[in-house]
Amino acid sequence: MPEFTDEFSKLVSKIGEIGREYHNNLILDNALSNSQYVKKNIGDLEIDKENFSDTGILISAGPSLFQRNTINRIKESDFNGALIAIDASYVACLRNNLIPDYVLTLDPHPSRVIRWFGDPNFESNKKFDDYFERQDLDLKFRNNTTDTNNENIEIVNKYAKKTKLIACTSISDSLRKRVIEAGFDIYWWNPLVDNPTLSNSISKKLSKINKIPFFNTGGNVGTAGWVFASAILNLKQLALVGMDMGYYRSTDYSLTQTYYELIQNIGTKRGLDKYFPEFIFPLDNEKYYTDPTYYWYRENFLKLVRKSKIKTYNCTEGGTLFGEGIECAYLEDYIQKST
């Protein structure tokens, strides 16, 4: 484990509070707007027990997903367990002829998340936001054009009915309209933002807007996918791919996901090394680095894993996510064990 500076530790301790201040009103507003469209929730999800596999692969969208050619490796294998994608990996799966059984979406951002499903308002939404062009490691998104976006709309429309969408009530109006238009079979859930027994709890307010189940997200959609696999699908074992919780050393700090937010918070671009600690991944003994936000996600995930019964394998083959309750393995080894 790396040694953490006081500055890094203090910032990490504030991440949860910063996120709540930024998202809370948006979460409630979106949940209220979405409430009239909630037809089914995760409690209504029917699982075919006779043909149901108790193993799965969770496909997140970290840099290794593309560096390791992971989607094609899954497609070319004989894996027959549950395939769970997150929003950011979904269309990449479709482009490689891999159709997930489930896809999760969580983030309440009004214009970014829809890009992963094909954005009908692509030109206007990208004008003042360089998020994808700056940091997305899927080159189809970093170099996104109107033609590529139109292709994404077409392919999502073609395959949406084959995947169940596990949608958080926090998603934006624009995303809700898009996924309904595409024809997804949608199952809604609430994010467990805070303690619902507290008088001013966001979770308590959500429960008054709708009466659907909650689950813990750990602050990000990848962890939410793991919770879904464990608590809702009741899988016995799950492989994580694309779950880096960090970056390859060759990645410039300015290309990290929350770079702008970090600079805004600390007020300078100088002395950044202290905010990007390095880890040595046990499978390849290579160095990878993380940032305060991903480290906070990492710690949340590890806490959840330690309390769970599901056997979790990290088949990302890189990054910073390892520790008690997680066995690091190569993807082909996991698939061989699971078949």
N, C-alpha and C positions, 0 to 999 in steps of 0.2 A: 504494500500500500504506500502511496506517496505521502509526504509530509505536507500538511495544508497550512497555509499562512493564516494569520488572524483575519486578514481582509477577506480571504476566500470564505472562511467559515462564517463570518458575520453576514456576508451576502447570502450564502446558502440558507441561513436561518431565517432570512426575510422573504425567500422565494414564495412560500405559501401565502403569506400576507399580501405580497405584491400581486400575485395572481388573483386573489379574491377581490382586491380593490379594483383591479382592471376588468374582471369578468362578471362580478356578481349581478349587477343591474342587467347586463346583457343576457345572462343565463335566465333570469326571471322573466324579462320581456319576451325572449324567444319561446320559453316554455308556455307562457300565456298565449302567444300567437299560434303555437303549434297545437294547443290543447284540443281545438275543434277537429283536428285531423287525426287524432289518435284513435285508430280503430282496433288495433291489437297491440299488446305489450309482451314483454319477454316471458311473462307468465303463461301466455297463450301458445308459446312455441312448442310444436309437437315434434318429438324425436322418434324416429322409427327404430324401436328397440331391437327388432328382429335383424335388421340390416345395419345396425348402428355399430360403428367402430369406437373403441374406447381410447384411441390414440388420435393425435392431431398435430398439425403444423400451423403455427401462427406466423404470418408473413407481414413483418413490419417493413419500414421503408428507409432504414439507415443505409449508410454508404456501402456496406458490405453486400447488400442485396444486388448491387450492380457490379461491384468489384469482383465478386465471387460467382457471378452468373447463376445465382441461386434459383431463380424462377425456372430457368431451363432445366436445371438439374432435378428439380422436383417433378417437372413435366415428363422428363425422360425416364423417371424411376417408375417402379410398380407400387408406389405408395397409394393405399386405398383408405386412409383415415380421413378425418375431417380437415378441411382446408379453410382457415380463417384469415382473411385479409383485413388490413385497415384501409381507410379511405385513400391514403397516399400511395399504397401499393396496388390498389385494385385495378386500375386501367393498365398498369404495366403487366399485371398477370394476364389480362385479356389480350393484350397485344402479342403475348407469347403463347396464346392458345391454352392458357391455364384458367379454368373457371372455378373460383372459390365457392365453397358452400355458403359462407357467411362473409359479410363485410361490415365492419364497425365504423361509425363516425361519431365524433364528439365535439370538436372545436366550434365555438359560437361565432367565429370570425365572419363578418358579413359578405366577404368577397373572395377569400382565398380557397376555402375548402371545396367550393363548387368546381374549381379548375380540374380537380381529380375525377370529376364525373362528366366533364365537358361543359363549358360555360357559355350559355346563350348570349351573355353580355361581355364576352371576352375582351373586346377592344377597349371599352370604357373602364373595365375593372383593372386592366394592366397598366393604364396610363401613368398612375402615380404610385405604383407599388412594384419595387424591384425584387420582391421576396424570392420568386422562382428563378429569375435570371441571375440573382446573386448567389444563391446557396443550394438550389435543388440539384441533387446528384444524379437524377434521372435526366439525361441530356435532352430527352423529348420535352421536358418541362423547362429546363434552363434555356433552351433555344426555341421555345414555343412560338409557333406562328399560327395565324388564323387557320391555315390548312390543317395543321396538326390538331388544333382544338376541334375543328369540324369532324376530323377523323375520330377523335375521342367521343364526341357526342354520338356519332353513328355507331361505334362499337359498343358503347354502354347501352344505348337503346336496343341494340340487337340481343345482348346477353343479360340484361338486368333481371328478367323474369326467372333466370336460372340460379340466382343468388339471393339469399335472404338478407335484407338490410337491417342491421341492429342499430337503430338510430337513437341517439340521446335527444331528450326533449330540448336541449340547449342549442340545437343547430339553427342556422339562420333561415329566415323566410325564403331567401333565394335558393338555398340548398333544398329545403323541403319541397318547393315547387318543382325543382329539377328532378328529384328522385321519384316523385309521384308521377311526373310526366314520363319518365323513363320506364315505369312499370314495375318497380321493385315491390316485392312482398315485404312490408315494413313492420318491424316489431320495435316498439318504443321502450325506453327505460330512462330513469332519472339518475343524475350524478349525485353521489353522496358527497356534497361539498363540505359539510361540517356536521357537528353533532346536532341531530334533529330535536333533541330534548331541550336545547337552549332557547330562550324566549325569542331572540332575534335571529334564529338560525335560518340560513338560506334554504337548507334542506327541508325545514319545517314549512317554510313558505311554499316550496315546490309541492309538498304533499297536499297543500290546500288548493293548488291549481289543478292537480290531477291526482289520481289514486293509484298510480302505477309503481312497480317495484324500483328500488334503488340498488345500485352497487358502486363499490369503491373504484375509482379510476386511477388512483396514484398520481393524478395530475396530467395524464397523457393517454392517448388512444391506444398505444401499444400495451400498456399495463391493463387498460380496460379490456382489451382483447384476451389477455391472460385470465382475468377474473371471469369473463364470460365463459371461457373454455372450462375453467375449474368449477365455478358455482352454478352455471346454467346448463352447460352440456355434460357436466360431471365426468369429464375425461379422466382417465387414470394416468396418462402421460402426455406431455406436450413438448414439441420442439419449438424453439424460438429461432427465427431467421430474420436477418435485417434489424436485429435488436441491439444496435451498437452502443447506445447511450454515450456516444462519443464520436471521435473523428480519427482518421488516419493522420499521421504526423505531417504528411505532405500538404494537408489542407491549411490554407492561410486562415488566420483568425477572422479576417473580415468576411469569410465565406461561411462562418458558422451561423446556426439558425437564429440565435438571439444576440448577435453581435451589436446591433444598433441599441437594443435595450440595455446591454451591459455598459456600453459607452455612456449612455444617458444616465445610468445609475451611478457610475463611479466618477463621471465628469472629466475623463481624460482618455487619450489613446496611448499614454505612456505606461510602461511597467506592466504590460498585460500578462506576462508569463505567470504571475502569481495567481491569475484567475483561470488558468488552463492546466491543471495538474495532469501528469502522465501516469498511466498504468501499464503494467506488463501483462499481456494476455497469456494465460497458462498453456494454451495449445501450441502457439507458435513462438512464444517468448519475444514477441514484437511489442514495441511501445505504441500506445494510442493515447490520445488526450481527451479530456472532457471539459465542460464548462460548468458554472454554478447551477444552471437550470437542469442540465442532464444529470449532474451529480445528485441533485435533489430527487429527480425521478428514480435514479438508480437506488438510492437509499429507501425510498418508498416501496419500490419493487421488492427489494431484499427483505423488508419487514413483512410484506404480505406472503412471500414464499415461505418464510420460516414458520408461519402459522398454518400453512396449507397441507393437504394430503396429496395433491397432484404431484407426480414426479416430473420435474422440469429439467429439460436438457437445453442448454444454449448451444445451438448449431450455427450461430452467427459467424463463427470462425474468426473473431476479432472483436475489438472494442474494449469496453470497461465492465461489462456486466458478468460478474462471477462472484461467488461467495457461498456461504452456507445455504444448502437447499437447492443449489443449481449444479448440475453436472455438465461440464463443457465437453462437447463431442463433435465429431465431423458429421455432416448431414447424412452421408451415405451409410455411416455406421448406425445412426438412429433409424433410418428407414429399413435397414436390414434387420434390426432387432424387432421392428414393428410389424413385419410382414410374415 
